[in-house]
Amino acid sequence: MKIAILGTGNLGLSIAKGLIFSNAFTSLYLTKRNAEGIKDYEEYSKVKVTSDNREAVQNADILIFSVQPTQMERILEEIKDLLTEKHVIISTVTGFKIPRIEEIVGDQFIIRSMPNTAIAVGKSMTCLCSNEKGKKRIAIAEAIFNRLGTSIIIPENKMQAATVICASGIAFWMRLIRATTQGAVQLGFDAKDAQELSMQTCLGAASLLIESGKHPEEEIDKVTTPRGCTIEGLNEMEHNGLSSSLIKGLQASFKKINNISEK
């Protein structure tokens, strides 16, 4: 696949790293206004770095847009005359809906994707949706993102919520890992060991659910004994609003992303 990533910032660079390390392309163009900052990526075979979006579009079939929402319209206008039937547009841009893209570029294969930065290590949870025409090419997007983690197809009206759960969710989980690391330090571990304990336990919890397909409460029941230390800790966390705070945080992020998309 000949792929171009237009806008190689934090997320775009994470996608690029995932593509490079999974060898998922025949050629890869990376664009950035200040291309010098990512010039070292040309050390990888078949990777080209440029500040010219039009050059990238002319040399690619799969166009992954990873720019700020305020830049998306300008860039689409810049390259729309170059689009042909070979091109598949994959947008990772928050709040920029498919009808807006269609208004600018017309009847094209259009797919929205919402990966997260774990794509850099092949562990992204990526949500996908498309316009009617894009349904004929969505398998291409699945093939790309399944090499970089896991993907799921959802309706576009759930894309805002998916952004909160999956993309912003990385930050939420990082904060939980940081908190348990701090707790481990307070209990006597040095910082390095504390973070290792926290990270690996988080990974183990998620892996248990993925492998077993069970509900979290089933696994919780296995480690909570009557009058034991686990239920004591869980109840203290809930008394202090653990679940409530997480849900309120998700709701606050969802409200914010809806405000962004309306502007």
C-alpha positions in Angstrom: 0.0 0.0 0.0 1.2 3.5 -0.9 0.3 5.6 2.2 0.6 9.2 3.1 0.2 10.7 6.5 -0.8 14.4 6.2 0.1 16.1 9.5 2.8 14.1 11.3 2.3 15.5 14.9 2.0 13.3 18.0 -0.8 11.0 16.7 0.5 11.1 13.1 3.9 10.1 14.2 2.5 7.3 16.4 0.7 5.9 13.3 3.9 6.3 11.3 5.9 4.3 13.9 3.3 1.6 13.9 3.3 1.3 10.1 7.1 1.3 10.0 7.6 -1.4 12.6 4.8 -3.6 11.2 6.1 -3.1 7.6 2.6 -2.2 6.5 3.3 -0.2 3.3 5.1 -0.2 0.0 5.8 3.5 0.4 5.1 6.0 3.1 5.0 9.8 2.8 5.0 11.9 6.0 4.1 15.6 5.8 4.7 18.3 8.3 4.9 22.1 8.0 8.4 22.0 9.6 9.6 18.8 8.0 13.1 19.1 9.4 11.8 17.9 12.8 11.0 14.4 11.4 13.7 14.2 8.7 15.4 11.3 10.5 12.5 9.1 9.5 13.9 9.0 6.0 16.5 6.6 7.4 13.8 4.0 7.2 13.4 2.2 3.8 10.7 3.7 1.5 9.8 6.6 3.8 9.8 10.1 2.4 9.4 13.3 4.5 8.1 16.5 3.0 6.3 19.7 3.8 4.4 19.5 0.5 1.0 17.9 1.0 0.3 17.8 -2.8 3.5 15.8 -3.4 2.4 13.3 -0.8 -1.1 13.0 -2.3 0.2 12.5 -5.8 2.4 9.6 -4.6 -0.1 7.7 -2.4 -3.3 5.8 -2.6 -4.2 5.9 1.1 -4.4 9.4 2.7 -4.4 9.5 6.4 -5.2 13.0 7.7 -3.9 13.7 11.2 -4.1 17.5 11.5 -5.8 19.9 13.9 -9.5 20.4 13.2 -8.9 24.0 12.4 -6.4 23.0 9.6 -8.5 20.2 8.0 -10.6 22.3 5.7 -7.7 24.3 4.4 -5.7 21.1 3.6 -8.6 19.4 1.9 -9.1 22.5 -0.3 -5.4 22.4 -1.0 -5.3 18.8 -2.4 -8.9 18.2 -3.6 -8.1 18.7 -7.3 -5.6 15.8 -7.1 -8.0 13.3 -5.8 -8.9 10.3 -8.1 -10.8 7.1 -7.8 -7.6 5.4 -6.5 -7.6 7.5 -3.3 -9.0 6.5 0.0 -9.4 9.3 2.6 -8.9 8.2 6.2 -9.4 11.1 8.7 -8.3 10.9 12.3 -9.4 14.5 12.9 -11.5 15.0 16.0 -15.0 16.4 15.4 -14.6 16.8 11.6 -17.6 14.8 10.4 -17.9 12.9 7.1 -20.6 15.3 5.6 -18.1 18.2 6.0 -15.4 16.3 4.2 -17.9 15.4 1.4 -18.8 19.1 1.0 -15.2 19.9 0.2 -13.9 16.9 -1.8 -17.2 15.5 -3.2 -18.0 11.8 -3.8 -14.8 10.0 -2.5 -14.0 7.0 -0.5 -14.1 8.6 3.0 -13.4 6.8 6.3 -13.1 8.3 9.8 -10.8 6.5 12.2 -10.2 7.2 15.9 -7.0 5.4 17.0 -5.0 6.2 20.1 -1.3 6.8 20.6 -0.8 3.1 21.6 -0.7 2.6 17.8 3.0 3.3 18.1 3.4 0.0 19.8 0.8 -1.9 17.9 -1.8 -1.8 20.7 -4.3 0.8 19.5 -8.1 0.5 19.9 -9.3 2.1 16.7 -12.9 2.9 15.8 -13.9 3.2 12.2 -16.9 4.6 10.3 -17.4 5.6 6.6 -19.7 7.2 4.1 -21.7 5.0 1.8 -19.0 4.9 -0.8 -16.3 4.3 1.8 -18.0 1.0 2.8 -16.3 -0.5 -0.3 -12.9 0.4 1.1 -13.3 0.1 4.8 -11.7 -3.3 4.7 -8.5 -1.5 3.7 -8.7 0.6 6.9 -9.4 -2.5 9.0 -6.3 -4.2 7.5 -4.1 -1.2 8.3 -5.4 -0.7 11.9 -5.6 -4.4 12.8 -1.9 -4.6 12.2 -1.5 -1.8 14.6 -3.9 -3.1 17.3 -7.6 -3.8 17.2 -10.3 -2.1 15.2 -14.1 -2.0 15.3 -16.7 -0.5 12.9 -19.2 1.8 14.6 -21.9 4.3 13.4 -20.5 7.9 13.0 -22.9 9.2 15.6 -20.9 7.2 18.2 -17.6 8.6 17.0 -17.5 11.4 19.6 -18.0 9.0 22.4 -15.4 6.6 21.0 -12.9 9.5 20.9 -13.4 10.0 24.7 -13.2 6.3 25.6 -10.3 5.3 23.3 -8.2 8.4 22.5 -8.7 10.5 25.6 -8.9 7.2 27.4 -5.2 6.6 27.1 -4.6 9.7 29.3 -7.2 8.5 31.8 -5.5 5.1 32.1 -2.1 6.7 32.4 -3.3 8.8 35.3 -4.6 5.7 37.0 -1.3 4.0 36.5 0.5 7.0 37.9 -1.8 7.0 40.9 -1.2 3.4 41.7 2.6 4.0 41.2 2.5 6.8 43.7 0.6 4.5 46.1 3.2 1.8 45.7 5.9 4.3 46.5 4.1 5.3 49.7 3.9 1.6 50.6 7.7 1.3 50.4 8.7 0.6 46.8 11.2 2.7 44.9 9.8 4.6 41.9 11.1 2.3 39.2 9.7 -0.9 40.8 6.5 0.9 41.7 5.8 1.8 38.1 6.7 -1.7 36.9 4.3 -3.2 39.4 1.5 -0.8 38.3 2.0 -1.2 34.6 2.2 -5.0 34.6 -0.8 -5.3 36.9 -2.8 -3.1 34.6 -1.7 -5.1 31.6 -2.6 -8.3 33.3 -6.1 -7.1 34.3 -6.9 -6.1 30.7 -5.4 -9.3 29.3 -7.5 -11.4 31.7 -10.7 -9.8 30.3 -9.6 -10.0 26.7 -8.6 -13.7 26.9 -11.6 -14.8 29.0 -14.3 -12.5 27.7 -15.6 -12.2 31.3 -17.2 -9.2 33.0 -14.8 -7.3 35.3 -16.9 -8.2 38.4 -16.3 -11.9 37.8 -12.6 -11.4 38.0 -13.0 -9.0 41.0 -14.9 -11.7 42.8 -12.0 -14.1 42.5 -9.7 -11.8 44.5 -12.1 -10.5 47.1 -12.5 -12.6 50.2 -14.8 -11.9 53.2 -13.3 -9.2 55.4 -10.2 -9.2 53.2 -7.8 -6.5 52.2 -9.1 -6.3 48.6 -12.7 -5.5 49.4 -11.5 -3.1 52.1 -9.5 -1.2 49.5 -12.3 -1.3 46.9 -14.9 0.0 49.3 -12.7 2.8 50.4 -12.1 3.9 46.8 -15.8 3.8 46.0 -16.6 5.7 49.2 -14.3 8.4 47.8 -16.0 8.4 44.4 -13.7 6.3 42.2 -16.3 5.1 39.7 -18.3 8.3 39.9 -15.3 10.5 39.2 -14.3 8.4 36.2 -17.8 8.6 34.7 -18.0 12.3 35.4 -14.7 12.8 33.7 -15.9 10.9 30.6 -19.0 13.0 30.5 -17.0 16.2 30.8 -14.7 15.2 27.9 -17.8 14.2 25.8 -19.4 17.6 26.4 -16.2 19.3 25.4 -15.7 17.3 22.2 -19.3 18.0 21.2 -18.7 21.7 21.7 -15.6 21.5 19.5 -17.5 19.7 16.7 -20.2 22.4 16.7 -17.8 25.2 16.0 
